[in-house]
Amino acid sequence: MGELGLAFIKLAKFEAEKSLLNAQRTHIADTKWLGIASVKASRLYRDANAQSMKHLVSTFECERTA
């Protein structure tokens, strides 16, 4: 999902170089916002997954020592 977000950000940057009309700039802003949101969501998911794994590992280690 992060790679998709980066692709949207790159697309917005490319379109910004070629834009002439205000409507195009609005579309570019929306595309960039979508890309940034996608990257942030990907990072949040990755962090949540890492935290879950960390807690699961510590839980299993406690069970093995008991």
C-alpha positions as CSV (number, residue, x, y, z in Angstrom):
1,M,0.0,0.0,0.0
2,G,2.9,2.3,0.7
3,E,4.3,1.8,-2.8
4,L,0.9,2.7,-4.3
5,G,0.9,5.9,-2.2
6,L,4.4,6.8,-3.4
7,A,3.2,6.2,-7.0
8,F,0.3,8.7,-6.4
9,I,2.7,11.2,-5.0
10,K,5.1,10.9,-8.0
11,L,2.1,11.2,-10.3
12,A,1.0,14.4,-8.6
13,K,4.5,15.8,-8.9
14,F,4.6,15.0,-12.6
15,E,1.2,16.5,-13.2
16,A,2.1,19.6,-11.2
17,E,4.9,20.4,-13.7
18,K,2.4,20.2,-16.6
19,S,-0.7,21.8,-15.1
20,L,-2.2,24.9,-16.5
21,L,-5.7,25.2,-15.1
22,N,-7.0,25.5,-11.6
23,A,-9.2,22.4,-12.0
24,Q,-6.0,20.5,-12.7
25,R,-4.3,21.8,-9.6
26,T,-7.3,20.8,-7.5
27,H,-7.1,17.2,-8.9
28,I,-3.3,17.3,-8.2
29,A,-3.9,18.3,-4.6
30,D,-6.4,15.4,-4.2
31,T,-4.0,12.9,-5.8
32,K,-1.2,14.0,-3.5
33,W,-3.5,13.8,-0.4
34,L,-4.5,10.3,-1.4
35,G,-0.9,9.3,-1.8
36,I,0.1,10.7,1.6
37,A,-2.8,9.1,3.3
38,S,-1.9,5.8,1.8
39,V,1.7,6.0,2.9
40,K,0.7,7.0,6.4
41,A,-1.8,4.1,6.6
42,S,0.9,1.7,5.4
43,R,3.3,2.9,8.1
44,L,0.6,2.7,10.8
45,Y,-0.3,-0.8,9.8
46,R,3.3,-1.9,9.7
47,D,3.9,-0.4,13.2
48,A,0.8,-2.0,14.6
49,N,1.8,-5.4,13.2
50,A,5.3,-5.1,14.7
51,Q,3.8,-4.2,18.1
52,S,1.4,-7.2,17.9
53,M,4.2,-9.6,17.1
54,K,6.3,-8.1,19.9
55,H,3.5,-8.8,22.4
56,L,2.8,-12.3,21.1
57,V,6.4,-13.3,21.3
58,S,6.6,-12.0,24.9
59,T,3.4,-13.9,25.8
60,F,4.7,-17.2,24.3
61,E,8.0,-16.8,26.2
62,C,6.2,-16.3,29.5
63,E,4.1,-19.5,28.8
64,R,7.2,-21.5,28.0
65,T,9.0,-20.5,31.2
66,A,6.0,-21.2,33.4
